[in-house]
């Protein structure tokens, strides 16, 4: 018996066949989009991880693709904006298409909640793993070849999405300017804390000291590092040649300031090496003609800026002057470098010149003239621990005068935070020696 409804069976068969092709085409399309997402994501890593050697290869290459890489990297912000725009469009297309196909398959409202959760989990996994992680790992290991393959496609995309990328870059520039105006500051305490966290167990105390020295370097002024005028070895310009040579032999310095009348009037710097051709001259030899011009800097100058001046002017010594033009102290290139690498001792340095003695883990004897900067480094304290009370003082003796408001007597104790200062020796003008007890 013949089927009374042959046309209905034929239509149903065609419909089912059409649905199969619909699902196959959409699945293939999603796979293609996922591949595009992987290529675009990998391009971000590939382009922005190119080394100087890779770029040098591109410059000498005759390949149009590698020349395109250089063109794209001339405007890295635009390239990054293009990659992000393209990647987001592709990912949105994947999510939209997968949602539509899933809805066509399920088509019932009872399963909407489970459908959304399952779909989100599956698509997120596919995009993150196959569209982000895998291509970026591969691109990082093969950055030049990956960038070469994608250069023409990204260059075409940059032109297509140019209006949108320019708009995004303009908004980004406005935000950057506002952030720059607002500024961002990190305290020294936070930087030191960061150093302690990041330093591993293999980091030596010397390495930690150098890192802390680098952190503190930009904050130090010349006044904090210089040796005071009381510790300066200087010669009178009126001295005869024999007296000068005797003083040079006793001093052991290779560069010595020369003054007229008082140390506040520095006439120049005498380099001992300039005297070598005239070492046999008589006492009437006019050695003053060998003086070199002095380099004068204010107390407030930062040591990092002074280091640049030393390099540019090719000098190793500077005379520090106060606001009235008088000589406040002296600073050398060695003093500046020691703030980073620690104490530098040569064959002419003697242990007897050390300005402190360590009695035990908590007790020290310091010279009153010791700078607060050196004092803090020796006892392993932060350089700003006395900022609130030191006033204009930069020496240990000056700090105690600020804390006590008058010249203390021998044996008098002065306490501040976890420090106990005991005056060991004092004269009518200044504190000479101090015992410091630092136990918490």
C-alpha positions in Angstrom: 0.0 0.0 0.0 1.3 3.4 -0.9 2.1 6.0 1.7 -0.8 8.5 1.7 1.5 11.4 2.7 4.8 11.0 0.7 5.5 14.7 0.5 5.4 15.1 4.3 8.1 12.4 4.8 10.3 13.9 2.2 10.1 17.4 3.8 10.8 15.9 7.3 13.9 14.2 5.9 15.2 17.3 4.2 14.6 19.4 7.4 16.5 16.9 9.5 19.3 16.9 6.9 19.3 20.7 6.9 19.6 20.8 10.7 22.7 18.6 10.6 24.4 20.9 8.1 23.4 23.9 10.3 25.1 22.4 13.3 28.2 21.3 11.4 28.7 24.7 9.8 28.3 26.6 13.1 30.7 24.3 14.9 33.2 24.7 12.2 32.7 28.5 12.4 33.3 28.4 16.2 36.4 26.4 15.7 37.6 29.0 13.1 36.9 31.8 15.5 38.7 30.1 18.3 41.7 29.7 16.0 41.6 33.4 15.2 41.4 34.2 18.9 44.5 32.1 19.5 46.4 33.8 16.7 45.5 37.3 17.8 46.3 36.6 21.5 49.6 35.1 20.6 50.4 38.1 18.5 50.3 40.3 21.6 53.1 38.3 23.2 55.0 37.8 20.0 55.3 41.5 19.0 56.0 42.9 22.5 58.6 40.3 23.4 60.8 40.9 20.4 64.4 41.5 21.6 66.8 44.1 20.2 68.5 41.3 18.2 65.2 40.3 16.7 64.5 43.9 15.6 68.0 44.2 14.2 67.3 41.1 12.0 64.0 42.7 10.8 65.9 45.9 9.9 68.3 44.1 7.6 65.8 41.7 6.2 64.3 42.2 2.7 61.0 40.4 3.8 58.0 42.7 3.5 56.4 40.9 6.5 59.4 41.7 8.8 59.5 45.3 7.5 55.8 45.5 8.5 56.7 44.4 12.0 58.9 47.5 12.3 56.2 49.7 11.0 53.6 48.3 13.5 56.0 48.7 16.4 56.6 52.4 15.6 53.2 53.0 17.2 53.0 50.3 20.0 49.9 51.8 21.6 48.0 51.6 18.3 49.1 48.1 17.7 48.1 47.0 21.2 44.7 48.7 20.8 44.2 46.9 17.5 45.0 43.5 19.0 42.7 44.1 22.0 39.8 45.3 19.8 40.2 42.4 17.4 40.5 39.8 20.2 37.4 41.1 21.9 35.3 41.1 18.8 36.3 37.5 18.1 35.6 36.4 21.7 32.2 38.1 21.6 31.4 36.4 18.3 32.3 33.0 19.8 30.1 33.5 22.9 27.2 34.8 20.8 27.4 32.0 18.2 27.7 29.3 20.8 24.7 30.7 22.8 22.6 30.7 19.6 23.5 27.1 18.6 22.9 25.8 22.1 19.5 27.6 22.2 18.6 26.0 18.9 19.5 22.5 20.3 17.8 22.8 23.7 15.0 25.2 22.9 13.2 24.8 26.3 12.9 27.3 29.1 13.0 24.7 31.9 16.8 24.3 31.4 17.8 28.0 31.0 19.7 28.2 34.4 21.7 25.0 33.8 22.2 26.0 30.2 23.8 29.4 31.1 26.1 27.9 33.7 27.3 25.0 31.5 27.7 27.2 28.5 29.7 29.8 30.4 32.0 27.2 31.9 32.7 25.5 28.6 33.2 28.6 26.5 35.4 30.2 29.3 37.6 27.1 29.4 38.0 27.0 25.6 38.8 30.7 25.2 41.2 30.8 28.2 43.1 27.6 27.5 43.0 27.3 23.7 42.6 31.0 22.9 45.0 32.5 25.5 47.4 30.2 27.4 48.5 27.8 24.6 49.1 30.4 21.9 50.9 32.8 24.3 53.2 30.1 25.5 54.0 29.1 21.9 54.4 32.7 20.8 56.8 33.5 23.6 59.1 30.7 22.4 58.7 31.5 18.7 58.1 35.3 18.8 59.8 36.4 15.6 58.3 33.7 13.4 54.9 34.2 15.0 55.0 37.9 14.5 56.2 37.5 10.9 53.2 35.3 10.1 50.7 37.7 11.7 52.2 41.1 10.6 50.2 41.6 7.3 46.9 40.5 8.9 47.5 42.9 11.9 48.5 45.7 9.6 45.3 45.3 7.6 43.3 45.1 10.9 45.0 48.3 12.1 43.7 50.2 9.1 40.2 48.7 9.4 39.9 49.5 13.1 41.8 52.8 12.9 38.9 55.1 13.9 38.1 52.9 17.0 41.7 52.5 18.1 42.4 56.2 17.8 39.4 57.0 19.9 40.5 54.5 22.6 44.1 55.9 22.5 42.8 59.4 23.0 40.8 58.4 26.1 43.8 56.5 27.4 46.0 59.6 26.9 43.6 61.7 28.9 43.5 59.2 31.8 47.4 58.9 31.7 47.7 62.7 32.0 45.3 62.8 35.0 47.2 60.0 36.7 50.5 61.8 36.1 49.1 65.0 37.6 47.9 63.2 40.6 51.2 61.4 41.0 52.1 58.4 43.0 54.6 58.2 45.9 56.1 55.3 47.7 57.7 55.9 51.1 61.2 54.8 52.0 59.7 52.5 54.6 57.6 50.8 52.0 60.6 50.4 49.7 62.7 48.9 52.4 59.8 46.6 53.4 59.6 45.5 49.7 63.3 44.7 49.7 63.0 42.6 52.8 60.1 40.6 51.2 61.8 40.1 47.8 65.2 39.2 49.2 65.5 35.5 49.4 67.6 33.4 51.8 70.5 33.4 49.4 70.8 37.1 49.4 73.8 38.2 51.5 73.8 41.1 54.0 76.2 42.9 51.7 73.8 42.6 48.7 70.9 43.8 50.9 73.1 46.8 52.0 73.8 47.7 48.4 70.0 47.5 47.5 69.2 49.7 50.5 71.9 52.1 49.5 70.4 52.4 46.0 67.0 53.1 47.5 68.3 55.8 49.8 70.7 57.3 47.3 68.2 59.7 45.6 67.0 61.0 49.0 70.4 62.0 50.4 71.7 65.6 50.3 75.3 66.6 50.2 75.1 67.9 53.7 74.2 64.4 55.0 77.2 62.8 53.3 80.0 65.4 53.5 82.8 65.6 56.0 82.5 68.7 58.1 84.9 71.6 57.9 86.5 70.5 61.2 87.6 67.3 59.5 89.0 69.0 56.4 92.7 68.9 55.7 93.6 72.1 53.9 96.8 74.1 53.3 97.5 77.8 53.5 98.4 79.4 50.2 101.2 81.3 52.0 103.1 78.2 53.0 106.5 77.7 51.4 107.3 74.7 49.3 109.2 72.7 52.0 106.5 73.2 54.5 103.9 72.2 51.9 105.8 68.9 51.1 106.0 68.1 54.8 102.3 68.5 55.2 101.5 66.4 52.1 103.7 63.6 53.5 101.8 63.6 56.8 98.3 64.0 55.3 98.4 61.1 52.8 95.8 62.7 50.5 96.2 63.1 46.8 93.9 66.2 46.5 94.0 69.0 49.0 92.1 72.3 49.2 94.2 75.4 49.5 92.8 78.5 51.3 93.8 82.1 51.8 93.5 83.5 55.4 90.7 81.2 56.4 89.1 78.0 55.2 86.1 80.0 54.1 88.2 81.3 51.2 89.2 78.3 49.2 91.5 79.4 46.4 91.7 76.1 44.6 92.6 72.4 44.8 96.2 71.1 44.7 96.7 67.7 43.0 99.8 66.0 44.5 100.6 64.4 41.1 101.1 67.9 39.6 104.0 68.4 42.0 105.9 65.3 40.9 107.9 67.0 38.1 109.0 69.7 40.7 109.8 67.5 43.7 113.5 68.7 43.8 112.6 72.4 43.8 113.7 74.8 46.6 111.4 76.3 49.2 110.8 79.5 47.1 109.2 77.4 44.3 105.8 79.0 43.4 103.7 75.9 43.8 100.5 78.1 43.9 100.6 78.3 40.1 99.7 74.6 40.0 96.4 75.0 41.7 93.3 73.8 39.9 89.9 75.6 40.2 87.7 74.3 42.9 84.2 72.8 42.3 81.7 74.3 44.8 78.3 72.9 45.6 75.5 73.9 48.0 74.6 71.8 51.1 71.1 71.1 49.7 72.3 69.4 46.5 71.3 65.8 46.1 74.1 63.2 45.9 72.7 61.6 42.8 72.9 64.9 41.0 76.4 65.5 42.3 77.5 62.1 41.0 76.4 63.2 37.5 78.3 66.4 37.9 81.5 64.5 38.9 81.1 62.4 35.8 80.5 65.3 33.5 83.2 67.6 34.9 85.7 64.8 35.5 86.5 65.9 39.1 86.6 63.8 42.3 86.1 66.5 44.9 83.7 69.3 45.7 83.8 72.0 48.3 80.4 72.3 50.1 79.3 75.9 50.8 76.6 77.2 53.1 74.0 79.8 52.3 76.5 82.6 53.1 79.2 81.3 50.9 81.4 79.9 53.7 83.0 76.5 53.6 80.6 74.0 55.2 82.4 70.8 54.4 84.0 68.6 51.7 82.7 65.7 49.7 84.5 63.3 47.3 83.5 60.8 44.7 84.5 58.1 47.1 82.1 59.4 49.7 79.3 59.3 47.2 80.0 55.8 46.0 80.3 54.6 49.6 76.6 55.4 50.0 75.8 52.6 47.7 78.5 49.9 48.1 79.4 50.6 51.7 82.8 51.6 53.3 85.8 51.6 50.9 89.1 51.1 52.6 92.5 51.3 50.8 96.0 50.7 51.9 96.3 54.2 53.4 93.2 53.9 55.6 94.0 53.0 59.2 91.7 51.3 61.7 92.5 53.9 64.4 90.6 56.4 62.4 87.3 54.5 62.8 84.9 56.9 64.5 83.2 54.2 66.6 83.8 51.1 68.7 81.3 48.3 69.1 81.3 47.1 72.7 78.6 44.4 72.3 75.5 43.7 70.2 73.6 46.7 71.7 76.3 49.1 72.9 78.6 51.4 70.8 81.0 54.3 71.5 80.7 57.0 68.8 82.5 60.2 68.1 80.2 63.2 68.4 81.1 64.3 64.9 79.8 61.1 63.3 77.2 62.0 60.7 73.7 60.7 61.4 73.7 59.0 58.0 76.8 56.9 58.9 75.4 56.4 62.4 72.2 54.9 61.1 74.1 52.6 58.6 76.4 51.3 61.4 73.5 50.4 63.8 71.3 49.2 60.9 68.5 51.8 61.4 66.5 53.6 58.7 68.1 56.9 57.7 64.9 58.9 58.5 64.5 57.6 62.1 65.6 61.0 63.5 64.0 63.3 60.9 61.3 64.5 63.4 63.8 65.8 66.0 67.2 66.4 64.3 66.3 69.9 63.1 69.2 71.2 60.9 71.7 68.9 62.6 73.5 66.2 60.5 75.8 64.9 63.2 75.3 62.7 66.3 76.5 65.5 68.6 74.1 68.0 66.9 71.2 65.6 67.3 71.9 65.4 71.1 72.0 69.2 71.3 68.6 69.3 69.6 67.2 66.7 72.0 68.7 68.3 75.1 68.3 71.9 74.1 71.7 72.7 75.8 75.2 71.3 76.0 75.0 68.2 78.2 77.4 67.3 81.0 79.7 64.3 81.0 77.7 61.2 82.1 74.4 62.8 81.3 71.9 60.4 79.6 69.5 61.4 76.8 66.7 59.0 75.7 64.8 58.9 72.4 62.6 56.0 71.4 64.7 52.8 71.9 68.0 54.7 72.1 69.8 55.7 75.3 72.7 58.2 74.7 75.3 58.7 77.4 77.7 61.6 77.0 81.3 60.2 77.5 83.3 63.3 76.8 82.4 66.9 76.2 84.3 70.2 76.1 83.1 73.8 76.3 82.0 73.8 72.7 80.9 70.4 71.5 80.1 66.8 72.4 83.2 64.7 71.7 82.2 61.1 72.4 78.8 59.3 73.1 77.9 55.8 74.3 74.8 54.5 72.5 72.6 51.7 73.8 70.1 50.5 71.2 68.3 47.5 72.7 64.5 47.6 72.2 
